[in-house]
């Protein structure tokens, strides 16, 4: 009788592990229903927020890399940067700032 009992126990273990494996592999990844945004709030009492488009020689910076080079070259530190507007193909601003 022990052999029958061991067989039933082994079968049960295999069945449970198979079911767990099916759940792990068979499930689709969750679909994203809400858009995700990264935001940052600047406290002007504690931090300085500046907009850069040109260097001291009035040359357009055109990229965050060029902004970093400009700031480091002038002894300033860049903490964070992001694109601040929409531009035409020739890098002229589409909106107000120029």
C-alpha positions, 0 to 999 in steps of 0.5 A: 500500500505504501507504493500506491500512497507514494504514487498518489503523493508524487502525482499530486506534487507533479500536478501542483508544480505543473499548474504553478508553471502553467500560471507562471508561463501562460499568463500574459503581461499586464496591459498598461491602462493609464499613461505613466508620467515622470514629473519633478516639482522645482521649489524656486526658494531652494532651487534655480530653474533656468532655460537655455537655448544659446550660449554666451556667443549667441550660438544655439546649443541644440542638444543637452550634450552641448548644454553640458559642455557649455555649462562645465566650460563656464564653471557651472553645474548641470543637475538635470536637463530636458527638452524645453520646447518644440522646434522646426527641422532647422532648430528654430522654435515653433513657439514663443521662445527664440 
